[in-house]
């Protein structure tokens, strides 16, 4: 997969872009690529259902640890975190499957 050819969509969060492969309003299930520029992150949020993440490029950290390319991470339902791309590296690209969506917990995105 050539990540340079992905049709990324900017988000309201600086340095964060997304490419949706599939989404369902009724189930709130989303399969998407997420790109976080180095040092940029997504706001603190809680997973309504489980979420699986595969790090394709770069890496990120959150309250649970640090994850580099090739790492598979599973977040259980009701777990919360604020992922942030590792600074000084290439952009972090994740393939994420959120089974029932997320709930934002307030505050802005983390910075690395």
Secondary structure, 3 states (H helix, E strand, C coil): CCHHHCCCEECCCCCEEEEEEEECCCCCCEEEEEEECCCEEEEEEEECCCEEEEEEECEEEECCEEEECCCEEEECCCCEECCEECCCCCCEEEEEEECCCEEEEEEEEEEC
